Each structure stands twice: as C-alpha cells, then as structure tokens.
Amino acid sequence: MNFPNDDTGNVLKDMKNAGIDLNKEHKIVFFQLFEQEQQAREMAKHLEEKHPQINFSVHADPETPNVWDLDCTVTMLPSYDGIVAQEAEFELLAAKFNGYNDGWGIAVD
C-alpha cells in the first residue's frame, strides 16, 4: 500500500507500520478549534441535528488558553481519500461557525 508524502499519508503509513489494520473500520477523531465556547457548541448542536451518527465532545483546549475543541468521531475505513474528504467537509462546516479543522487521529479504546 502506497501513501502520498504528506501529513495524512505519513500518519497512515505509521499506523500500518505499527500493525493497525487499515482494511477495517476505526474510530477517527477530527479536531475542530474555536476561539469561543459558544462557536464550538453551535457546531456541536448542528452535528447533533444533522449528523447524529457523528459522536462529538466540546472541551477547553488543554494546551492553548482561550481555545475550544470540538472533537468529532467518525467510524470509517482509514483510507487516504476518505480522510482527506472528511477533513475538507469539517473544514467547510467549522468555518461556518468561525472555527477550523486542526487534523485528525485514531481513537484508542
């Protein structure tokens, strides 16, 4: 399996090398950041109404003061194209609430 030479491709390659099966679904967490708690909560409300299959949590960013995180968990195959497409969707949606997508990671149970 070949991966593009970018952040997403490198993470997927590292996951594969660590023995994670990329041919089965995993919980992928996409991180959205906001300057105000209300912005994060408004996007969370939108997700709850329009995308009930997406799990999410809103919390203060532990590393950056005055930043709020909205972590969105999607169960999906961790394919390069799928992750890039999902990030693009979250980027557009977060922008409507004055936030932005800040990457992704795999949820560890």
N, CA, C and O atoms as a GROMACS GRO file, in nm:
protein
  436
    1MET      N    1   0.084  -0.117   0.000
    1MET     CA    2   0.000   0.000   0.000
    1MET      C    3   0.089   0.124   0.000
    1MET      O    4   0.175   0.139   0.087
    2ASN      N    5   0.068   0.211  -0.097
    2ASN     CA    6   0.146   0.334  -0.107
    2ASN      C    7   0.065   0.451  -0.053
    2ASN      O    8  -0.057   0.457  -0.070
    3PHE      N    9   0.133   0.544   0.011
    3PHE     CA   10   0.068   0.661   0.068
    3PHE      C   11   0.136   0.786   0.015
    3PHE      O   12   0.258   0.789  -0.001
    4PRO      N   13   0.057   0.892  -0.013
    4PRO     CA   14   0.117   1.019  -0.055
    4PRO      C   15   0.212   1.072   0.052
    4PRO      O   16   0.197   1.042   0.171
    5ASN      N   17   0.308   1.149   0.009
    5ASN     CA   18   0.407   1.206   0.100
    5ASN      C   19   0.356   1.338   0.155
    5ASN      O   20   0.402   1.446   0.116
    6ASP      N   21   0.259   1.329   0.248
    6ASP     CA   22   0.208   1.446   0.318
    6ASP      C   23   0.169   1.400   0.459
    6ASP      O   24   0.189   1.284   0.494
    7ASP      N   25   0.114   1.491   0.539
    7ASP     CA   26   0.084   1.458   0.678
    7ASP      C   27  -0.010   1.338   0.690
    7ASP      O   28   0.016   1.246   0.767
    8THR      N   29  -0.118   1.339   0.613
    8THR     CA   30  -0.214   1.229   0.621
    8THR      C   31  -0.151   1.098   0.575
    8THR      O   32  -0.167   0.995   0.640
    9GLY      N   33  -0.080   1.102   0.464
    9GLY     CA   34  -0.014   0.982   0.414
    9GLY      C   35   0.088   0.928   0.513
    9GLY      O   36   0.099   0.807   0.532
   10ASN      N   37   0.163   1.019   0.576
   10ASN     CA   38   0.264   0.975   0.673
   10ASN      C   39   0.201   0.911   0.797
   10ASN      O   40   0.253   0.812   0.848
   11VAL      N   41   0.090   0.967   0.844
   11VAL     CA   42   0.023   0.909   0.960
   11VAL      C   43  -0.031   0.771   0.925
   11VAL      O   44  -0.017   0.677   1.004
   12LEU      N   45  -0.093   0.758   0.808
   12LEU     CA   46  -0.144   0.627   0.767
   12LEU      C   47  -0.032   0.525   0.753
   12LEU      O   48  -0.048   0.409   0.791
   13LYS      N   49   0.080   0.567   0.697
   13LYS     CA   50   0.194   0.476   0.685
   13LYS      C   51   0.244   0.433   0.823
   13LYS      O   52   0.275   0.315   0.844
   14ASP      N   53   0.252   0.527   0.917
   14ASP     CA   54   0.293   0.494   1.053
   14ASP      C   55   0.194   0.398   1.120
   14ASP      O   56   0.234   0.307   1.192
   15MET      N   57   0.065   0.420   1.095
   15MET     CA   58  -0.037   0.331   1.151
   15MET      C   59  -0.018   0.189   1.097
   15MET      O   60  -0.021   0.092   1.172
   16LYS      N   61   0.001   0.179   0.966
   16LYS     CA   62   0.020   0.047   0.904
   16LYS      C   63   0.145  -0.020   0.960
   16LYS      O   64   0.143  -0.138   0.993
   17ASN      N   65   0.254   0.057   0.971
   17ASN     CA   66   0.379   0.002   1.023
   17ASN      C   67   0.367  -0.040   1.170
   17ASN      O   68   0.442  -0.126   1.217
   18ALA      N   69   0.273   0.022   1.241
   18ALA     CA   70   0.250  -0.013   1.382
   18ALA      C   71   0.159  -0.135   1.395
   18ALA      O   72   0.130  -0.180   1.506
   19GLY      N   73   0.113  -0.187   1.282
   19GLY     CA   74   0.030  -0.307   1.285
   19GLY      C   75  -0.119  -0.282   1.289
   19GLY      O   76  -0.197  -0.374   1.312
   20ILE      N   77  -0.161  -0.158   1.266
   20ILE     CA   78  -0.304  -0.127   1.264
   20ILE      C   79  -0.361  -0.171   1.130
   20ILE      O   80  -0.307  -0.136   1.024
   21ASP      N   81  -0.469  -0.246   1.134
   21ASP     CA   82  -0.534  -0.297   1.013
   21ASP      C   83  -0.614  -0.184   0.948
   21ASP      O   84  -0.718  -0.144   0.999
   22LEU      N   85  -0.566  -0.135   0.835
   22LEU     CA   86  -0.632  -0.025   0.765
   22LEU      C   87  -0.746  -0.072   0.676
   22LEU      O   88  -0.810   0.008   0.609
   23ASN      N   89  -0.771  -0.202   0.676
   23ASN     CA   90  -0.881  -0.257   0.597
   23ASN      C   91  -1.007  -0.279   0.680
   23ASN      O   92  -1.104  -0.338   0.631
   24LYS      N   93  -1.006  -0.232   0.804
   24LYS     CA   94  -1.126  -0.240   0.886
   24LYS      C   95  -1.156  -0.101   0.941
   24LYS      O   96  -1.068  -0.015   0.951
   25GLU      N   97  -1.283  -0.081   0.978
   25GLU     CA   98  -1.324   0.049   1.029
   25GLU      C   99  -1.260   0.077   1.165
   25GLU      O  100  -1.238  -0.012   1.246
   26HIS      N  101  -1.232   0.206   1.185
   26HIS     CA  102  -1.179   0.255   1.312
   26HIS      C  103  -1.251   0.384   1.346
   26HIS      O  104  -1.313   0.447   1.261
   27LYS      N  105  -1.243   0.421   1.472
   27LYS     CA  106  -1.296   0.550   1.515
   27LYS      C  107  -1.189   0.655   1.487
   27LYS      O  108  -1.082   0.655   1.549
   28ILE      N  109  -1.220   0.744   1.393
   28ILE     CA  110  -1.127   0.850   1.356
   28ILE      C  111  -1.180   0.980   1.416
   28ILE      O  112  -1.296   1.014   1.398
   29VAL      N  113  -1.093   1.053   1.488
   29VAL     CA  114  -1.133   1.177   1.552
   29VAL      C  115  -1.078   1.294   1.470
   29VAL      O  116  -0.958   1.301   1.442
   30PHE      N  117  -1.168   1.384   1.434
   30PHE     CA  118  -1.131   1.505   1.360
   30PHE      C  119  -1.145   1.622   1.456
   30PHE      O  120  -1.249   1.638   1.521
   31PHE      N  121  -1.041   1.704   1.465
   31PHE     CA  122  -1.033   1.810   1.565
   31PHE      C  123  -1.070   1.945   1.502
   31PHE      O  124  -1.012   1.987   1.402
   32GLN      N  125  -1.170   2.012   1.564
   32GLN     CA  126  -1.211   2.145   1.521
   32GLN      C  127  -1.176   2.241   1.635
   32GLN      O  128  -1.197   2.209   1.752
   33LEU      N  129  -1.122   2.357   1.601
   33LEU     CA  130  -1.084   2.456   1.703
   33LEU      C  131  -1.162   2.585   1.685
   33LEU      O  132  -1.192   2.627   1.574
   34PHE      N  133  -1.195   2.647   1.800
   34PHE     CA  134  -1.273   2.771   1.803
   34PHE      C  135  -1.217   2.863   1.909
   34PHE      O  136  -1.159   2.818   2.008
   35GLU      N  137  -1.235   2.993   1.889
   35GLU     CA  138  -1.191   3.091   1.988
   35GLU      C  139  -1.290   3.106   2.103
   35GLU      O  140  -1.254   3.149   2.212
   36GLN      N  141  -1.416   3.071   2.077
   36GLN     CA  142  -1.519   3.087   2.179
   36GLN      C  143  -1.595   2.956   2.198
   36GLN      O  144  -1.622   2.883   2.103
   37GLU      N  145  -1.628   2.930   2.324
   37GLU     CA  146  -1.702   2.808   2.355
   37GLU      C  147  -1.835   2.804   2.279
   37GLU      O  148  -1.874   2.699   2.229
   38GLN      N  149  -1.902   2.918   2.270
   38GLN     CA  150  -2.033   2.921   2.204
   38GLN      C  151  -2.024   2.876   2.058
   38GLN      O  152  -2.114   2.808   2.008
   39GLN      N  153  -1.917   2.913   1.989
   39GLN     CA  154  -1.898   2.871   1.849
   39GLN      C  155  -1.889   2.718   1.840
   39GLN      O  156  -1.951   2.657   1.754
   40ALA      N  157  -1.811   2.659   1.929
   40ALA     CA  158  -1.796   2.513   1.931
   40ALA      C  159  -1.929   2.446   1.963
   40ALA      O  160  -1.964   2.345   1.903
   41ARG      N  161  -2.002   2.502   2.057
   41ARG     CA  162  -2.131   2.443   2.096
   41ARG      C  163  -2.235   2.457   1.984
   41ARG      O  164  -2.320   2.369   1.968
   42GLU      N  165  -2.229   2.566   1.908
   42GLU     CA  166  -2.322   2.582   1.796
   42GLU      C  167  -2.295   2.478   1.688
   42GLU      O  168  -2.388   2.422   1.631
   43MET      N  169  -2.167   2.451   1.659
   43MET     CA  170  -2.137   2.347   1.561
   43MET      C  171  -2.178   2.210   1.616
   43MET      O  172  -2.229   2.127   1.541
   44ALA      N  173  -2.157   2.187   1.744
   44ALA     CA  174  -2.198   2.060   1.805
   44ALA      C  175  -2.349   2.041   1.793
   44ALA      O  176  -2.395   1.931   1.764
   45LYS      N  177  -2.424   2.148   1.816
   45LYS     CA  178  -2.570   2.139   1.803
   45LYS      C  179  -2.608   2.105   1.658
   45LYS      O  180  -2.696   2.024   1.634
   46HIS      N  181  -2.540   2.168   1.564
   46HIS     CA  182  -2.564   2.139   1.422
   46HIS      C  183  -2.538   1.991   1.393
   46HIS      O  184  -2.617   1.925   1.326
   47LEU      N  185  -2.427   1.940   1.442
   47LEU     CA  186  -2.395   1.798   1.420
   47LEU      C  187  -2.501   1.708   1.482
   47LEU      O  188  -2.542   1.609   1.421
   48GLU      N  189  -2.544   1.742   1.601
   48GLU     CA  190  -2.644   1.661   1.669
   48GLU      C  191  -2.773   1.654   1.588
   48GLU      O  192  -2.838   1.550   1.581
   49GLU      N  193  -2.810   1.766   1.526
   49GLU     CA  194  -2.935   1.773   1.449
   49GLU      C  195  -2.920   1.711   1.310
   49GLU      O  196  -3.010   1.640   1.264
   50LYS      N  197  -2.809   1.737   1.243
   50LYS     CA  198  -2.794   1.699   1.102
   50LYS      C  199  -2.713   1.573   1.078
   50LYS      O  200  -2.728   1.508   0.974
   51HIS      N  201  -2.627   1.537   1.173
   51HIS     CA  202  -2.537   1.422   1.156
   51HIS      C  203  -2.532   1.340   1.286
   51HIS      O  204  -2.427   1.332   1.350
   52PRO      N  205  -2.644   1.280   1.324
   52PRO     CA  206  -2.647   1.209   1.453
   52PRO      C  207  -2.552   1.090   1.463
   52PRO      O  208  -2.527   1.041   1.573
   53GLN      N  209  -2.499   1.044   1.350
   53GLN     CA  210  -2.404   0.931   1.353
   53GLN      C  211  -2.265   0.975   1.397
   53GLN      O  212  -2.180   0.890   1.426
   54ILE      N  213  -2.240   1.105   1.404
   54ILE     CA  214  -2.109   1.157   1.446
   54ILE      C  215  -2.112   1.182   1.596
   54ILE      O  216  -2.197   1.256   1.646
   55ASN      N  217  -2.021   1.120   1.667
   55ASN     CA  218  -2.006   1.146   1.811
   55ASN      C  219  -1.913   1.265   1.827
   55ASN      O  220  -1.823   1.285   1.746
   56PHE      N  221  -1.935   1.344   1.932
   56PHE     CA  222  -1.852   1.463   1.950
   56PHE      C  223  -1.840   1.498   2.098
   56PHE      O  224  -1.919   1.453   2.180
   57SER      N  225  -1.739   1.578   2.128
   57SER     CA  226  -1.724   1.634   2.262
   57SER      C  227  -1.666   1.774   2.249
   57SER      O  228  -1.580   1.800   2.164
   58VAL      N  229  -1.713   1.862   2.334
   58VAL     CA  230  -1.665   2.000   2.340
   58VAL      C  231  -1.590   2.017   2.471
   58VAL      O  232  -1.638   1.979   2.577
   59HIS      N  233  -1.469   2.075   2.462
   59HIS     CA  234  -1.392   2.098   2.585
   59HIS      C  235  -1.288   2.208   2.560
   59HIS      O  236  -1.251   2.236   2.447
   60ALA      N  237  -1.245   2.268   2.669
   60ALA     CA  238  -1.138   2.369   2.660
   60ALA      C  239  -1.010   2.298   2.616
   60ALA      O  240  -0.982   2.186   2.659
   61ASP      N  241  -0.934   2.364   2.531
   61ASP     CA  242  -0.808   2.307   2.484
   61ASP      C  243  -0.709   2.305   2.600
   61ASP      O  244  -0.683   2.409   2.660
   62PRO      N  245  -0.655   2.188   2.634
   62PRO     CA  246  -0.566   2.179   2.749
   62PRO      C  247  -0.430   2.247   2.728
   62PRO      O  248  -0.360   2.275   2.825
   63GLU      N  249  -0.394   2.273   2.603
   63GLU     CA  250  -0.261   2.329   2.575
   63GLU      C  251  -0.264   2.476   2.537
   63GLU      O  252  -0.162   2.545   2.546
   64THR      N  253  -0.381   2.526   2.493
   64THR     CA  254  -0.388   2.663   2.444
   64THR      C  255  -0.500   2.737   2.516
   64THR      O  256  -0.617   2.700   2.504
   65PRO      N  257  -0.466   2.843   2.590
   65PRO     CA  258  -0.571   2.920   2.657
   65PRO      C  259  -0.664   2.985   2.555
   65PRO      O  260  -0.623   3.020   2.444
   66ASN      N  261  -0.790   3.000   2.594
   66ASN     CA  262  -0.891   3.068   2.513
   66ASN      C  263  -0.918   2.999   2.380
   66ASN      O  264  -0.956   3.064   2.283
   67VAL      N  265  -0.899   2.867   2.375
   67VAL     CA  266  -0.933   2.789   2.256
   67VAL      C  267  -1.022   2.674   2.301
   67VAL      O  268  -0.998   2.609   2.403
   68TRP      N  269  -1.125   2.650   2.222
   68TRP     CA  270  -1.220   2.541   2.249
   68TRP      C  271  -1.210   2.436   2.141
   68TRP      O  272  -1.202   2.467   2.022
   69ASP      N  273  -1.210   2.311   2.183
   69ASP     CA  274  -1.201   2.198   2.092
   69ASP      C  275  -1.339   2.134   2.075
   69ASP      O  276  -1.415   2.121   2.171
   70LEU      N  277  -1.368   2.096   1.952
   70LEU     CA  278  -1.483   2.012   1.922
   70LEU      C  279  -1.426   1.890   1.852
   70LEU      O  280  -1.388   1.896   1.735
   71ASP      N  281  -1.419   1.779   1.925
   71ASP     CA  282  -1.364   1.655   1.871
   71ASP      C  283  -1.479   1.574   1.812
   71ASP      O  284  -1.574   1.539   1.882
   72CYS      N  285  -1.470   1.544   1.683
   72CYS     CA  286  -1.576   1.474   1.610
   72CYS      C  287  -1.526   1.336   1.572
   72CYS      O  288  -1.427   1.322   1.500
   73THR      N  289  -1.596   1.233   1.619
   73THR     CA  290  -1.554   1.096   1.594
   73THR      C  291  -1.643   1.031   1.489
   73THR      O  292  -1.766   1.027   1.502
   74VAL      N  293  -1.578   0.982   1.384
   74VAL     CA  294  -1.646   0.917   1.273
   74VAL      C  295  -1.590   0.776   1.261
   74VAL      O  296  -1.469   0.757   1.256
   75THR      N  297  -1.677   0.676   1.257
   75THR     CA  298  -1.633   0.539   1.236
   75THR      C  299  -1.624   0.518   1.085
   75THR      O  300  -1.724   0.530   1.014
   76MET      N  301  -1.504   0.486   1.038
   76MET     CA  302  -1.482   0.475   0.894
   76MET      C  303  -1.355   0.395   0.865
   76MET      O  304  -1.273   0.372   0.954
   77LEU      N  305  -1.342   0.353   0.741
   77LEU     CA  306  -1.215   0.295   0.697
   77LEU      C  307  -1.113   0.407   0.692
   77LEU      O  308  -1.143   0.514   0.639
   78PRO      N  309  -0.995   0.387   0.746
   78PRO     CA  310  -0.894   0.493   0.743
   78PRO      C  311  -0.820   0.498   0.609
   78PRO      O  312  -0.699   0.474   0.602
   79SER      N  313  -0.894   0.530   0.504
   79SER     CA  314  -0.832   0.544   0.371
   79SER      C  315  -0.786   0.687   0.352
   79SER      O  316  -0.844   0.780   0.409
   80TYR      N  317  -0.684   0.704   0.273
   80TYR     CA  318  -0.631   0.839   0.247
   80TYR      C  319  -0.741   0.928   0.190
   80TYR      O  320  -0.766   1.037   0.243
   81ASP      N  321  -0.807   0.883   0.083
   81ASP     CA  322  -0.908   0.966   0.018
   81ASP      C  323  -1.025   0.996   0.111
   81ASP      O  324  -1.077   1.108   0.111
   82GLY      N  325  -1.066   0.897   0.189
   82GLY     CA  326  -1.176   0.917   0.282
   82GLY      C  327  -1.144   1.019   0.390
   82GLY      O  328  -1.228   1.103   0.423
   83ILE      N  329  -1.025   1.012   0.444
   83ILE     CA  330  -0.985   1.105   0.549
   83ILE      C  331  -0.971   1.246   0.494
   83ILE      O  332  -1.016   1.343   0.556
   84VAL      N  333  -0.908   1.260   0.378
   84VAL     CA  334  -0.893   1.392   0.317
   84VAL      C  335  -1.030   1.453   0.287
   84VAL      O  336  -1.051   1.572   0.311
   85ALA      N  337  -1.121   1.373   0.235
   85ALA     CA  338  -1.256   1.423   0.205
   85ALA      C  339  -1.330   1.464   0.332
   85ALA      O  340  -1.396   1.567   0.335
   86GLN      N  341  -1.319   1.383   0.438
   86GLN     CA  342  -1.387   1.415   0.563
   86GLN      C  343  -1.329   1.541   0.625
   86GLN      O  344  -1.403   1.624   0.679
   87GLU      N  345  -1.198   1.556   0.620
   87GLU     CA  346  -1.135   1.679   0.672
   87GLU      C  347  -1.185   1.802   0.597
   87GLU      O  348  -1.213   1.905   0.658
   88ALA      N  349  -1.197   1.791   0.465
   88ALA     CA  350  -1.245   1.903   0.384
   88ALA      C  351  -1.389   1.940   0.424
   88ALA      O  352  -1.424   2.058   0.432
   89GLU      N  353  -1.472   1.839   0.447
   89GLU     CA  354  -1.610   1.866   0.490
   89GLU      C  355  -1.612   1.936   0.625
   89GLU      O  356  -1.686   2.032   0.644
   90PHE      N  357  -1.530   1.887   0.719
   90PHE     CA  358  -1.527   1.950   0.850
   90PHE      C  359  -1.471   2.093   0.840
   90PHE      O  360  -1.516   2.182   0.912
   91GLU      N  361  -1.374   2.114   0.755
   91GLU     CA  362  -1.317   2.248   0.739
   91GLU      C  363  -1.425   2.347   0.693
   91GLU      O  364  -1.436   2.457   0.746
   92LEU      N  365  -1.505   2.307   0.595
   92LEU     CA  366  -1.613   2.394   0.546
   92LEU      C  367  -1.718   2.418   0.654
   92LEU      O  368  -1.764   2.530   0.672
   93LEU      N  369  -1.754   2.313   0.726
   93LEU     CA  370  -1.855   2.327   0.830
   93LEU      C  371  -1.804   2.411   0.946
   93LEU      O  372  -1.875   2.500   0.993
   94ALA      N  373  -1.683   2.385   0.992
   94ALA     CA  374  -1.627   2.462   1.104
   94ALA      C  375  -1.617   2.610   1.069
   94ALA      O  376  -1.639   2.696   1.154
   95ALA      N  377  -1.584   2.642   0.944
   95ALA     CA  378  -1.572   2.781   0.902
   95ALA      C  379  -1.706   2.855   0.918
   95ALA      O  380  -1.707   2.975   0.945
   96LYS      N  381  -1.816   2.785   0.901
   96LYS     CA  382  -1.948   2.848   0.919
   96LYS      C  383  -1.970   2.892   1.063
   96LYS      O  384  -2.054   2.978   1.090
   97PHE      N  385  -1.896   2.834   1.156
   97PHE     CA  386  -1.908   2.867   1.297
   97PHE      C  387  -1.781   2.937   1.348
   97PHE      O  388  -1.755   2.941   1.469
   98ASN      N  389  -1.703   2.993   1.256
   98ASN     CA  390  -1.580   3.068   1.286
   98ASN      C  391  -1.472   2.981   1.350
   98ASN      O  392  -1.397   3.027   1.436
   99GLY      N  393  -1.465   2.856   1.306
   99GLY     CA  394  -1.361   2.766   1.353
   99GLY      C  395  -1.285   2.708   1.236
   99GLY      O  396  -1.304   2.748   1.121
  100TYR      N  397  -1.199   2.612   1.266
  100TYR     CA  398  -1.124   2.546   1.158
  100TYR      C  399  -1.086   2.404   1.200
  100TYR      O  400  -1.077   2.373   1.319
  101ASN      N  401  -1.065   2.321   1.100
  101ASN     CA  402  -1.023   2.183   1.123
  101ASN      C  403  -0.875   2.184   1.158
  101ASN      O  404  -0.796   2.256   1.096
  102ASP      N  405  -0.836   2.104   1.256
  102ASP     CA  406  -0.697   2.101   1.300
  102ASP      C  407  -0.642   1.959   1.301
  102ASP      O  408  -0.568   1.920   1.392
  103GLY      N  409  -0.678   1.881   1.197
  103GLY     CA  410  -0.620   1.749   1.184
  103GLY      C  411  -0.708   1.638   1.236
  103GLY      O  412  -0.827   1.657   1.263
  104TRP      N  413  -0.647   1.521   1.248
  104TRP     CA  414  -0.722   1.402   1.288
  104TRP      C  415  -0.629   1.304   1.357
  104TRP      O  416  -0.507   1.319   1.357
  105GLY      N  417  -0.691   1.204   1.417
  105GLY     CA  418  -0.616   1.096   1.481
  105GLY      C  419  -0.706   0.977   1.497
  105GLY      O  420  -0.827   0.986   1.473
  106ILE      N  421  -0.650   0.868   1.537
  106ILE     CA  422  -0.731   0.747   1.558
  106ILE      C  423  -0.761   0.736   1.706
  106ILE      O  424  -0.674   0.756   1.790
  107ALA      N  425  -0.886   0.706   1.737
  107ALA     CA  426  -0.927   0.690   1.877
  107ALA      C  427  -0.876   0.556   1.928
  107ALA      O  428  -0.888   0.454   1.862
  108VAL      N  429  -0.821   0.559   2.046
  108VAL     CA  430  -0.773   0.437   2.111
  108VAL      C  431  -0.874   0.400   2.219
  108VAL      O  432  -0.902   0.478   2.310
  109ASP      N  433  -0.928   0.279   2.206
  109ASP     CA  434  -1.029   0.235   2.305
  109ASP      C  435  -0.963   0.182   2.429
  109ASP      O  436  -1.032   0.140   2.522
   0.00000   0.00000   0.00000
